[in-house]
C-alpha cells in the first residue's frame, strides 16, 4: 500500500503532466467534489464532476500555471497540499496565489477532491 502523501503527490504530478487518466485514478470513483468556488458551483460526485470543474476553471484563463509547493502528511491519512496558481484571466486579472488543499487518503484511492 502506498502512503497518502505518495498518492497525492503522484496525482498532482500526473495532473501537471497532462496525464488525466492517471490523475483521476487517484480518486475514488464516487469522489465528492466541491465546486463552490464558482458562483453557480455545487458539490457533486464522480470523476466526471472533477473533469467538468477543472475544464471550466481552465477556460477562464489565457495562461494558467500550477506548481506544487509542498505535500504534507497531516496525520490519520490526511494530506495537506500547498500549490501555487499563477495566471491571467480572459478578463485581464492577474493571479499569483498560494492555496492549500486537503485530502484524505485511506492509502489509495483518495475519497475527497484535490484537483
Backbone atoms as SQL, in Angstrom:
CREATE TABLE atoms (id INTEGER PRIMARY KEY, chain TEXT, resi INTEGER, resn TEXT, atom TEXT, x REAL, y REAL, z REAL);
INSERT INTO atoms VALUES
  (1, 'A', 1, 'UNK', 'N', 0.833, -1.189, 0.000),
  (2, 'A', 1, 'UNK', 'CA', 0.000, 0.000, 0.000),
  (3, 'A', 1, 'UNK', 'C', 0.872, 1.244, 0.000),
  (4, 'A', 2, 'UNK', 'N', 0.437, 2.253, -0.734),
  (5, 'A', 2, 'UNK', 'CA', 1.175, 3.499, -0.799),
  (6, 'A', 2, 'UNK', 'C', 0.683, 4.446, 0.290),
  (7, 'A', 3, 'UNK', 'N', 1.575, 5.307, 0.765),
  (8, 'A', 3, 'UNK', 'CA', 1.159, 6.310, 1.729),
  (9, 'A', 3, 'UNK', 'C', 0.292, 7.342, 1.028),
  (10, 'A', 4, 'UNK', 'N', -0.525, 8.027, 1.799),
  (11, 'A', 4, 'UNK', 'CA', -1.391, 9.055, 1.229),
  (12, 'A', 4, 'UNK', 'C', -0.579, 10.159, 0.576),
  (13, 'A', 5, 'UNK', 'N', 0.561, 10.506, 1.154),
  (14, 'A', 5, 'UNK', 'CA', 1.416, 11.547, 0.570),
  (15, 'A', 5, 'UNK', 'C', 1.896, 11.122, -0.815),
  (16, 'A', 6, 'UNK', 'N', 2.288, 9.878, -0.963),
  (17, 'A', 6, 'UNK', 'CA', 2.749, 9.372, -2.260),
  (18, 'A', 6, 'UNK', 'C', 1.608, 9.405, -3.274),
  (19, 'A', 7, 'UNK', 'N', 0.402, 9.011, -2.853),
  (20, 'A', 7, 'UNK', 'CA', -0.751, 9.006, -3.754),
  (21, 'A', 7, 'UNK', 'C', -1.077, 10.427, -4.198),
  (22, 'A', 8, 'UNK', 'N', -1.105, 11.373, -3.247),
  (23, 'A', 8, 'UNK', 'CA', -1.446, 12.757, -3.574),
  (24, 'A', 8, 'UNK', 'C', -0.379, 13.388, -4.463),
  (25, 'A', 9, 'UNK', 'N', 0.868, 13.188, -4.122),
  (26, 'A', 9, 'UNK', 'CA', 1.946, 13.749, -4.951),
  (27, 'A', 9, 'UNK', 'C', 1.871, 13.163, -6.368),
  (28, 'A', 10, 'UNK', 'N', 1.624, 11.870, -6.466),
  (29, 'A', 10, 'UNK', 'CA', 1.503, 11.234, -7.781),
  (30, 'A', 10, 'UNK', 'C', 0.333, 11.778, -8.571),
  (31, 'A', 11, 'UNK', 'N', -0.784, 12.060, -7.887),
  (32, 'A', 11, 'UNK', 'CA', -1.948, 12.628, -8.555),
  (33, 'A', 11, 'UNK', 'C', -1.603, 13.987, -9.134),
  (34, 'A', 12, 'UNK', 'N', -0.954, 14.833, -8.324),
  (35, 'A', 12, 'UNK', 'CA', -0.595, 16.172, -8.804),
  (36, 'A', 12, 'UNK', 'C', 0.408, 16.105, -9.950),
  (37, 'A', 13, 'UNK', 'N', 1.395, 15.228, -9.838),
  (38, 'A', 13, 'UNK', 'CA', 2.387, 15.107, -10.906),
  (39, 'A', 13, 'UNK', 'C', 1.730, 14.641, -12.206),
  (40, 'A', 14, 'UNK', 'N', 0.777, 13.710, -12.091),
  (41, 'A', 14, 'UNK', 'CA', 0.058, 13.249, -13.275),
  (42, 'A', 14, 'UNK', 'C', -0.768, 14.392, -13.867),
  (43, 'A', 15, 'UNK', 'N', -1.470, 15.127, -13.021),
  (44, 'A', 15, 'UNK', 'CA', -2.287, 16.243, -13.492),
  (45, 'A', 15, 'UNK', 'C', -1.431, 17.293, -14.183),
  (46, 'A', 16, 'UNK', 'N', -0.333, 17.669, -13.557),
  (47, 'A', 16, 'UNK', 'CA', 0.534, 18.694, -14.135),
  (48, 'A', 16, 'UNK', 'C', 1.212, 18.216, -15.413),
  (49, 'A', 17, 'UNK', 'N', 1.394, 16.901, -15.542),
  (50, 'A', 17, 'UNK', 'CA', 1.966, 16.323, -16.754),
  (51, 'A', 17, 'UNK', 'C', 0.916, 15.996, -17.803),
  (52, 'A', 18, 'UNK', 'N', -0.324, 16.437, -17.581),
  (53, 'A', 18, 'UNK', 'CA', -1.430, 16.232, -18.519),
  (54, 'A', 18, 'UNK', 'C', -1.827, 14.762, -18.671),
  (55, 'A', 19, 'UNK', 'N', -1.497, 13.930, -17.675),
  (56, 'A', 19, 'UNK', 'CA', -1.916, 12.528, -17.693),
  (57, 'A', 19, 'UNK', 'C', -3.193, 12.418, -16.862),
  (58, 'A', 20, 'UNK', 'N', -4.286, 12.866, -17.435),
  (59, 'A', 20, 'UNK', 'CA', -5.557, 12.954, -16.715),
  (60, 'A', 20, 'UNK', 'C', -6.064, 11.579, -16.248),
  (61, 'A', 21, 'UNK', 'N', -5.981, 10.513, -17.059),
  (62, 'A', 21, 'UNK', 'CA', -6.410, 9.211, -16.553),
  (63, 'A', 21, 'UNK', 'C', -5.642, 8.785, -15.286),
  (64, 'A', 22, 'UNK', 'N', -4.338, 9.031, -15.251),
  (65, 'A', 22, 'UNK', 'CA', -3.557, 8.681, -14.060),
  (66, 'A', 22, 'UNK', 'C', -3.951, 9.554, -12.877),
  (67, 'A', 23, 'UNK', 'N', -4.209, 10.842, -13.117),
  (68, 'A', 23, 'UNK', 'CA', -4.638, 11.732, -12.034),
  (69, 'A', 23, 'UNK', 'C', -5.980, 11.273, -11.475),
  (70, 'A', 24, 'UNK', 'N', -6.908, 10.951, -12.344),
  (71, 'A', 24, 'UNK', 'CA', -8.230, 10.504, -11.885),
  (72, 'A', 24, 'UNK', 'C', -8.163, 9.171, -11.150),
  (73, 'A', 25, 'UNK', 'N', -7.205, 8.334, -11.502),
  (74, 'A', 25, 'UNK', 'CA', -7.072, 7.030, -10.840),
  (75, 'A', 25, 'UNK', 'C', -6.784, 7.178, -9.350),
  (76, 'A', 26, 'UNK', 'N', -6.304, 8.341, -8.928),
  (77, 'A', 26, 'UNK', 'CA', -6.020, 8.572, -7.512),
  (78, 'A', 26, 'UNK', 'C', -7.290, 8.840, -6.707),
  (79, 'A', 27, 'UNK', 'N', -8.405, 9.089, -7.401),
  (80, 'A', 27, 'UNK', 'CA', -9.657, 9.417, -6.728),
  (81, 'A', 27, 'UNK', 'C', -10.595, 8.232, -6.706),
  (82, 'A', 28, 'UNK', 'N', -11.356, 8.122, -5.653),
  (83, 'A', 28, 'UNK', 'CA', -12.437, 7.165, -5.579),
  (84, 'A', 28, 'UNK', 'C', -13.413, 7.471, -6.725),
  (85, 'A', 29, 'UNK', 'N', -13.971, 6.464, -7.385),
  (86, 'A', 29, 'UNK', 'CA', -14.921, 6.731, -8.471),
  (87, 'A', 29, 'UNK', 'C', -16.125, 7.569, -8.023),
  (88, 'A', 30, 'UNK', 'N', -16.430, 7.561, -6.738),
  (89, 'A', 30, 'UNK', 'CA', -17.551, 8.327, -6.202),
  (90, 'A', 30, 'UNK', 'C', -17.051, 9.551, -5.422),
  (91, 'A', 31, 'UNK', 'N', -15.899, 10.108, -5.835),
  (92, 'A', 31, 'UNK', 'CA', -15.308, 11.254, -5.157),
  (93, 'A', 31, 'UNK', 'C', -16.337, 12.374, -4.990),
  (94, 'A', 32, 'UNK', 'N', -16.330, 13.005, -3.808),
  (95, 'A', 32, 'UNK', 'CA', -17.163, 14.183, -3.589),
  (96, 'A', 32, 'UNK', 'C', -16.335, 15.399, -3.961),
  (97, 'A', 33, 'UNK', 'N', -16.802, 16.164, -4.942),
  (98, 'A', 33, 'UNK', 'CA', -16.047, 17.297, -5.465),
  (99, 'A', 33, 'UNK', 'C', -16.770, 18.595, -5.129),
  (100, 'A', 34, 'UNK', 'N', -16.080, 19.488, -4.422),
  (101, 'A', 34, 'UNK', 'CA', -16.664, 20.767, -4.023),
  (102, 'A', 34, 'UNK', 'C', -16.302, 21.826, -5.052),
  (103, 'A', 35, 'UNK', 'N', -17.248, 22.183, -5.886),
  (104, 'A', 35, 'UNK', 'CA', -17.022, 23.164, -6.938),
  (105, 'A', 35, 'UNK', 'C', -17.629, 24.520, -6.619),
  (106, 'A', 36, 'UNK', 'N', -17.794, 24.821, -5.329),
  (107, 'A', 36, 'UNK', 'CA', -18.457, 26.071, -4.953),
  (108, 'A', 36, 'UNK', 'C', -17.559, 27.297, -5.054),
  (109, 'A', 37, 'UNK', 'N', -16.372, 27.161, -5.659),
  (110, 'A', 37, 'UNK', 'CA', -15.570, 28.355, -5.913),
  (111, 'A', 37, 'UNK', 'C', -16.076, 29.086, -7.161),
  (112, 'A', 38, 'UNK', 'N', -17.066, 28.517, -7.854),
  (113, 'A', 38, 'UNK', 'CA', -17.774, 29.199, -8.938),
  (114, 'A', 38, 'UNK', 'C', -19.082, 29.752, -8.371),
  (115, 'A', 39, 'UNK', 'N', -19.545, 30.895, -8.881),
  (116, 'A', 39, 'UNK', 'CA', -20.811, 31.447, -8.379),
  (117, 'A', 39, 'UNK', 'C', -21.971, 30.458, -8.472),
  (118, 'A', 40, 'UNK', 'N', -22.012, 29.649, -9.515),
  (119, 'A', 40, 'UNK', 'CA', -23.084, 28.668, -9.678),
  (120, 'A', 40, 'UNK', 'C', -22.614, 27.261, -9.315),
  (121, 'A', 41, 'UNK', 'N', -21.492, 27.183, -8.606),
  (122, 'A', 41, 'UNK', 'CA', -20.904, 25.885, -8.270),
  (123, 'A', 41, 'UNK', 'C', -21.707, 25.111, -7.249),
  (124, 'A', 42, 'UNK', 'N', -21.431, 23.834, -7.205),
  (125, 'A', 42, 'UNK', 'CA', -22.131, 22.940, -6.286),
  (126, 'A', 42, 'UNK', 'C', -21.207, 21.794, -5.897),
  (127, 'A', 43, 'UNK', 'N', -21.627, 21.037, -4.934),
  (128, 'A', 43, 'UNK', 'CA', -20.934, 19.812, -4.563),
  (129, 'A', 43, 'UNK', 'C', -21.530, 18.699, -5.410),
  (130, 'A', 44, 'UNK', 'N', -20.665, 17.957, -6.093),
  (131, 'A', 44, 'UNK', 'CA', -21.145, 16.863, -6.927),
  (132, 'A', 44, 'UNK', 'C', -20.216, 15.663, -6.768),
  (133, 'A', 45, 'UNK', 'N', -20.541, 14.579, -7.432),
  (134, 'A', 45, 'UNK', 'CA', -19.797, 13.333, -7.238),
  (135, 'A', 45, 'UNK', 'C', -19.311, 12.749, -8.556),
  (136, 'A', 46, 'UNK', 'N', -18.181, 12.054, -8.437),
  (137, 'A', 46, 'UNK', 'CA', -17.679, 11.261, -9.543),
  (138, 'A', 46, 'UNK', 'C', -16.569, 11.921, -10.331),
  (139, 'A', 47, 'UNK', 'N', -15.892, 11.100, -11.110),
  (140, 'A', 47, 'UNK', 'CA', -14.790, 11.581, -11.944),
  (141, 'A', 47, 'UNK', 'C', -15.252, 12.646, -12.932),
  (142, 'A', 48, 'UNK', 'N', -16.475, 12.505, -13.455),
  (143, 'A', 48, 'UNK', 'CA', -16.977, 13.489, -14.409),
  (144, 'A', 48, 'UNK', 'C', -17.099, 14.859, -13.757),
  (145, 'A', 49, 'UNK', 'N', -17.465, 14.908, -12.476),
  (146, 'A', 49, 'UNK', 'CA', -17.558, 16.182, -11.752),
  (147, 'A', 49, 'UNK', 'C', -16.188, 16.854, -11.680),
  (148, 'A', 50, 'UNK', 'N', -15.146, 16.068, -11.457),
  (149, 'A', 50, 'UNK', 'CA', -13.781, 16.597, -11.418),
  (150, 'A', 50, 'UNK', 'C', -13.414, 17.178, -12.780),
  (151, 'A', 51, 'UNK', 'N', -13.640, 16.403, -13.836),
  (152, 'A', 51, 'UNK', 'CA', -13.298, 16.847, -15.184),
  (153, 'A', 51, 'UNK', 'C', -14.035, 18.125, -15.582),
  (154, 'A', 52, 'UNK', 'N', -15.319, 18.178, -15.278),
  (155, 'A', 52, 'UNK', 'CA', -16.106, 19.356, -15.638),
  (156, 'A', 52, 'UNK', 'C', -15.620, 20.598, -14.892),
  (157, 'A', 53, 'UNK', 'N', -15.337, 20.448, -13.604),
  (158, 'A', 53, 'UNK', 'CA', -14.890, 21.593, -12.808),
  (159, 'A', 53, 'UNK', 'C', -13.532, 22.116, -13.295),
  (160, 'A', 54, 'UNK', 'N', -12.590, 21.227, -13.472),
  (161, 'A', 54, 'UNK', 'CA', -11.256, 21.639, -13.919),
  (162, 'A', 54, 'UNK', 'C', -11.341, 22.241, -15.322),
  (163, 'A', 55, 'UNK', 'N', -12.165, 21.678, -16.181),
  (164, 'A', 55, 'UNK', 'CA', -12.334, 22.226, -17.522),
  (165, 'A', 55, 'UNK', 'C', -12.888, 23.638, -17.500),
  (166, 'A', 56, 'UNK', 'N', -13.887, 23.874, -16.664),
  (167, 'A', 56, 'UNK', 'CA', -14.446, 25.230, -16.540),
  (168, 'A', 56, 'UNK', 'C', -13.401, 26.201, -16.011),
  (169, 'A', 57, 'UNK', 'N', -12.621, 25.759, -15.029),
  (170, 'A', 57, 'UNK', 'CA', -11.591, 26.624, -14.443),
  (171, 'A', 57, 'UNK', 'C', -10.554, 27.000, -15.507),
  (172, 'A', 58, 'UNK', 'N', -10.087, 26.008, -16.242),
  (173, 'A', 58, 'UNK', 'CA', -9.076, 26.265, -17.280),
  (174, 'A', 58, 'UNK', 'C', -9.583, 27.237, -18.344),
  (175, 'A', 59, 'UNK', 'N', -10.853, 27.148, -18.686),
  (176, 'A', 59, 'UNK', 'CA', -11.423, 28.007, -19.724),
  (177, 'A', 59, 'UNK', 'C', -11.390, 29.485, -19.350),
  (178, 'A', 60, 'UNK', 'N', -11.286, 29.806, -18.066),
  (179, 'A', 60, 'UNK', 'CA', -11.304, 31.202, -17.620),
  (180, 'A', 60, 'UNK', 'C', -9.969, 31.909, -17.822),
  (181, 'A', 61, 'UNK', 'N', -8.924, 31.172, -18.149),
  (182, 'A', 61, 'UNK', 'CA', -7.572, 31.720, -18.160),
  (183, 'A', 61, 'UNK', 'C', -6.965, 31.737, -19.554),
  (184, 'A', 62, 'UNK', 'N', -6.271, 32.834, -19.851),
  (185, 'A', 62, 'UNK', 'CA', -5.445, 32.890, -21.061),
  (186, 'A', 62, 'UNK', 'C', -4.165, 32.109, -20.825),
  (187, 'A', 63, 'UNK', 'N', -3.665, 32.208, -19.633),
  (188, 'A', 63, 'UNK', 'CA', -2.500, 31.453, -19.205),
  (189, 'A', 63, 'UNK', 'C', -2.719, 31.027, -17.775),
  (190, 'A', 64, 'UNK', 'N', -2.443, 29.762, -17.477),
  (191, 'A', 64, 'UNK', 'CA', -2.682, 29.247, -16.130),
  (192, 'A', 64, 'UNK', 'C', -1.589, 28.243, -15.828),
  (193, 'A', 65, 'UNK', 'N', -0.960, 28.398, -14.688),
  (194, 'A', 65, 'UNK', 'CA', 0.151, 27.529, -14.280),
  (195, 'A', 65, 'UNK', 'C', -0.038, 27.146, -12.817),
  (196, 'A', 66, 'UNK', 'N', 0.182, 25.892, -12.537),
  (197, 'A', 66, 'UNK', 'CA', 0.092, 25.385, -11.164),
  (198, 'A', 66, 'UNK', 'C', 1.406, 24.697, -10.830),
  (199, 'A', 67, 'UNK', 'N', 1.955, 24.997, -9.647),
  (200, 'A', 67, 'UNK', 'CA', 3.146, 24.303, -9.177),
  (201, 'A', 67, 'UNK', 'C', 2.887, 23.777, -7.770),
  (202, 'A', 68, 'UNK', 'N', 3.498, 22.655, -7.464),
  (203, 'A', 68, 'UNK', 'CA', 3.399, 22.071, -6.124),
  (204, 'A', 68, 'UNK', 'C', 4.460, 22.725, -5.246),
  (205, 'A', 69, 'UNK', 'N', 4.026, 23.320, -4.139),
  (206, 'A', 69, 'UNK', 'CA', 4.961, 23.906, -3.181),
  (207, 'A', 69, 'UNK', 'C', 5.376, 22.860, -2.142),
  (208, 'A', 70, 'UNK', 'N', 4.392, 22.084, -1.652),
  (209, 'A', 70, 'UNK', 'CA', 4.699, 21.076, -0.641),
  (210, 'A', 70, 'UNK', 'C', 3.521, 20.117, -0.501),
  (211, 'A', 71, 'UNK', 'N', 3.808, 18.892, -0.123),
  (212, 'A', 71, 'UNK', 'CA', 2.791, 17.889, 0.198),
  (213, 'A', 71, 'UNK', 'C', 3.132, 17.399, 1.606),
  (214, 'A', 72, 'UNK', 'N', 2.208, 17.600, 2.540),
  (215, 'A', 72, 'UNK', 'CA', 2.486, 17.400, 3.962),
  (216, 'A', 72, 'UNK', 'C', 1.588, 16.311, 4.531),
  (217, 'A', 73, 'UNK', 'N', 2.180, 15.378, 5.251),
  (218, 'A', 73, 'UNK', 'CA', 1.425, 14.370, 5.979),
  (219, 'A', 73, 'UNK', 'C', 0.821, 15.053, 7.200),
  (220, 'A', 74, 'UNK', 'N', -0.513, 15.144, 7.240),
  (221, 'A', 74, 'UNK', 'CA', -1.201, 15.811, 8.340),
  (222, 'A', 74, 'UNK', 'C', -1.736, 14.809, 9.354),
  (223, 'A', 75, 'UNK', 'N', -1.310, 13.549, 9.264),
  (224, 'A', 75, 'UNK', 'CA', -1.720, 12.513, 10.209),
  (225, 'A', 75, 'UNK', 'C', -3.076, 11.912, 9.875),
  (226, 'A', 76, 'UNK', 'N', -3.286, 10.694, 10.358),
  (227, 'A', 76, 'UNK', 'CA', -4.544, 9.964, 10.174),
  (228, 'A', 76, 'UNK', 'C', -4.989, 9.934, 8.710),
  (229, 'A', 77, 'UNK', 'N', -4.050, 9.680, 7.795),
  (230, 'A', 77, 'UNK', 'CA', -4.342, 9.574, 6.359),
  (231, 'A', 77, 'UNK', 'C', -4.739, 10.889, 5.716),
  (232, 'A', 78, 'UNK', 'N', -4.570, 11.999, 6.410),
  (233, 'A', 78, 'UNK', 'CA', -4.885, 13.304, 5.828),
  (234, 'A', 78, 'UNK', 'C', -3.628, 13.909, 5.237),
  (235, 'A', 79, 'UNK', 'N', -3.810, 14.616, 4.136),
  (236, 'A', 79, 'UNK', 'CA', -2.693, 15.231, 3.426),
  (237, 'A', 79, 'UNK', 'C', -3.056, 16.683, 3.136),
  (238, 'A', 80, 'UNK', 'N', -2.111, 17.562, 3.383),
  (239, 'A', 80, 'UNK', 'CA', -2.259, 18.968, 3.054),
  (240, 'A', 80, 'UNK', 'C', -1.305, 19.250, 1.903),
  (241, 'A', 81, 'UNK', 'N', -1.822, 19.794, 0.826),
  (242, 'A', 81, 'UNK', 'CA', -1.004, 20.130, -0.339),
  (243, 'A', 81, 'UNK', 'C', -1.017, 21.633, -0.526),
  (244, 'A', 82, 'UNK', 'N', 0.167, 22.212, -0.628),
  (245, 'A', 82, 'UNK', 'CA', 0.287, 23.637, -0.918),
  (246, 'A', 82, 'UNK', 'C', 0.631, 23.772, -2.391),
  (247, 'A', 83, 'UNK', 'N', -0.218, 24.491, -3.113),
  (248, 'A', 83, 'UNK', 'CA', 0.014, 24.705, -4.543),
  (249, 'A', 83, 'UNK', 'C', 0.019, 26.207, -4.829),
  (250, 'A', 84, 'UNK', 'N', 0.776, 26.594, -5.824),
  (251, 'A', 84, 'UNK', 'CA', 0.793, 27.982, -6.273),
  (252, 'A', 84, 'UNK', 'C', 0.135, 28.024, -7.644),
  (253, 'A', 85, 'UNK', 'N', -0.837, 28.928, -7.776),
  (254, 'A', 85, 'UNK', 'CA', -1.505, 29.155, -9.060),
  (255, 'A', 85, 'UNK', 'C', -1.116, 30.539, -9.564),
  (256, 'A', 86, 'UNK', 'N', -0.713, 30.583, -10.813),
  (257, 'A', 86, 'UNK', 'CA', -0.396, 31.848, -11.480),
  (258, 'A', 86, 'UNK', 'C', -1.138, 31.875, -12.802),
  (259, 'A', 87, 'UNK', 'N', -1.576, 33.075, -13.164),
  (260, 'A', 87, 'UNK', 'CA', -2.230, 33.180, -14.456),
  (261, 'A', 87, 'UNK', 'C', -2.791, 34.556, -14.701),
  (262, 'A', 88, 'UNK', 'N', -3.359, 34.675, -15.885),
  (263, 'A', 88, 'UNK', 'CA', -4.037, 35.900, -16.295),
  (264, 'A', 88, 'UNK', 'C', -5.375, 35.469, -16.884),
  (265, 'A', 89, 'UNK', 'N', -6.446, 35.996, -16.305),
  (266, 'A', 89, 'UNK', 'CA', -7.774, 35.608, -16.778),
  (267, 'A', 89, 'UNK', 'C', -8.076, 36.264, -18.109),
  (268, 'A', 90, 'UNK', 'N', -9.072, 35.749, -18.790),
  (269, 'A', 90, 'UNK', 'CA', -9.504, 36.338, -20.043),
  (270, 'A', 90, 'UNK', 'C', -10.032, 37.754, -19.830),
  (271, 'A', 91, 'UNK', 'N', -10.404, 38.085, -18.584),
  (272, 'A', 91, 'UNK', 'CA', -10.861, 39.435, -18.248),
  (273, 'A', 91, 'UNK', 'C', -9.689, 40.352, -17.900),
  (274, 'A', 92, 'UNK', 'N', -8.453, 39.812, -17.922),
  (275, 'A', 92, 'UNK', 'CA', -7.267, 40.622, -17.666),
  (276, 'A', 92, 'UNK', 'C', -6.809, 40.656, -16.222),
  (277, 'A', 93, 'UNK', 'N', -7.376, 39.829, -15.367),
  (278, 'A', 93, 'UNK', 'CA', -6.997, 39.802, -13.955),
  (279, 'A', 93, 'UNK', 'C', -5.790, 38.896, -13.770),
  (280, 'A', 94, 'UNK', 'N', -4.745, 39.444, -13.132),
  (281, 'A', 94, 'UNK', 'CA', -3.542, 38.663, -12.825),
  (282, 'A', 94, 'UNK', 'C', -3.747, 37.919, -11.505),
  (283, 'A', 95, 'UNK', 'N', -3.263, 36.685, -11.439),
  (284, 'A', 95, 'UNK', 'CA', -3.363, 35.893, -10.219),
  (285, 'A', 95, 'UNK', 'C', -1.999, 35.282, -9.916),
  (286, 'A', 96, 'UNK', 'N', -1.604, 35.359, -8.652),
  (287, 'A', 96, 'UNK', 'CA', -0.428, 34.657, -8.135),
  (288, 'A', 96, 'UNK', 'C', -0.757, 34.345, -6.689),
  (289, 'A', 97, 'UNK', 'N', -1.297, 33.147, -6.453),
  (290, 'A', 97, 'UNK', 'CA', -1.826, 32.803, -5.141),
  (291, 'A', 97, 'UNK', 'C', -1.317, 31.445, -4.674),
  (292, 'A', 98, 'UNK', 'N', -1.136, 31.355, -3.363),
  (293, 'A', 98, 'UNK', 'CA', -0.804, 30.095, -2.720),
  (294, 'A', 98, 'UNK', 'C', -2.086, 29.530, -2.132),
  (295, 'A', 99, 'UNK', 'N', -2.381, 28.268, -2.456),
  (296, 'A', 99, 'UNK', 'CA', -3.588, 27.613, -1.958),
  (297, 'A', 99, 'UNK', 'C', -3.199, 26.357, -1.187),
  (298, 'A', 100, 'UNK', 'N', -4.039, 26.009, -0.244),
  (299, 'A', 100, 'UNK', 'CA', -3.894, 24.742, 0.466),
  (300, 'A', 100, 'UNK', 'C', -5.098, 23.881, 0.120),
  (301, 'A', 101, 'UNK', 'N', -4.851, 22.632, -0.208),
  (302, 'A', 101, 'UNK', 'CA', -5.931, 21.683, -0.449),
  (303, 'A', 101, 'UNK', 'C', -5.771, 20.550, 0.550),
  (304, 'A', 102, 'UNK', 'N', -6.893, 19.988, 0.961),
  (305, 'A', 102, 'UNK', 'CA', -6.877, 18.905, 1.935),
  (306, 'A', 102, 'UNK', 'C', -7.454, 17.661, 1.288),
  (307, 'A', 103, 'UNK', 'N', -6.821, 16.569, 1.556),
  (308, 'A', 103, 'UNK', 'CA', -7.325, 15.295, 1.070),
  (309, 'A', 103, 'UNK', 'C', -7.223, 14.262, 2.168),
  (310, 'A', 104, 'UNK', 'N', -7.995, 13.229, 2.038),
  (311, 'A', 104, 'UNK', 'CA', -7.952, 12.138, 2.987),
  (312, 'A', 104, 'UNK', 'C', -7.705, 10.870, 2.215),
  (313, 'A', 105, 'UNK', 'N', -6.728, 10.114, 2.620),
  (314, 'A', 105, 'UNK', 'CA', -6.254, 9.029, 1.813),
  (315, 'A', 105, 'UNK', 'C', -6.849, 7.668, 1.962),
  (316, 'A', 106, 'UNK', 'N', -6.808, 7.051, 3.079),
  (317, 'A', 106, 'UNK', 'CA', -7.113, 5.624, 3.216),
  (318, 'A', 106, 'UNK', 'C', -6.233, 4.816, 2.275),
  (319, 'A', 107, 'UNK', 'N', -5.008, 5.227, 2.132),
  (320, 'A', 107, 'UNK', 'CA', -3.989, 4.594, 1.293),
  (321, 'A', 107, 'UNK', 'C', -4.202, 4.883, -0.178),
  (322, 'A', 108, 'UNK', 'N', -5.099, 4.228, -0.853),
  (323, 'A', 108, 'UNK', 'CA', -5.458, 4.578, -2.217),
  (324, 'A', 108, 'UNK', 'C', -6.776, 3.880, -2.520),
  (325, 'A', 109, 'UNK', 'N', -7.632, 4.467, -3.279),
  (326, 'A', 109, 'UNK', 'CA', -7.600, 5.813, -3.840),
  (327, 'A', 109, 'UNK', 'C', -8.133, 6.851, -2.872),
  (328, 'A', 110, 'UNK', 'N', -8.039, 8.120, -3.240),
  (329, 'A', 110, 'UNK', 'CA', -8.492, 9.221, -2.398),
  (330, 'A', 110, 'UNK', 'C', -10.002, 9.395, -2.488),
  (331, 'A', 111, 'UNK', 'N', -10.691, 9.536, -1.358),
  (332, 'A', 111, 'UNK', 'CA', -12.134, 9.711, -1.418),
  (333, 'A', 111, 'UNK', 'C', -12.573, 11.162, -1.523),
  (334, 'A', 112, 'UNK', 'N', -11.665, 12.145, -1.428),
  (335, 'A', 112, 'UNK', 'CA', -12.056, 13.551, -1.484),
  (336, 'A', 112, 'UNK', 'C', -11.278, 14.265, -2.567),
  (337, 'A', 113, 'UNK', 'N', -11.895, 15.290, -3.140),
  (338, 'A', 113, 'UNK', 'CA', -11.318, 16.013, -4.261),
  (339, 'A', 113, 'UNK', 'C', -10.149, 16.885, -3.892),
  (340, 'A', 114, 'UNK', 'N', -9.177, 16.927, -4.772),
  (341, 'A', 114, 'UNK', 'CA', -7.989, 17.754, -4.560),
  (342, 'A', 114, 'UNK', 'C', -7.625, 18.599, -5.760),
  (343, 'A', 115, 'UNK', 'N', -7.992, 18.234, -6.925),
  (344, 'A', 115, 'UNK', 'CA', -7.572, 18.979, -8.111),
  (345, 'A', 115, 'UNK', 'C', -8.140, 20.370, -8.139);
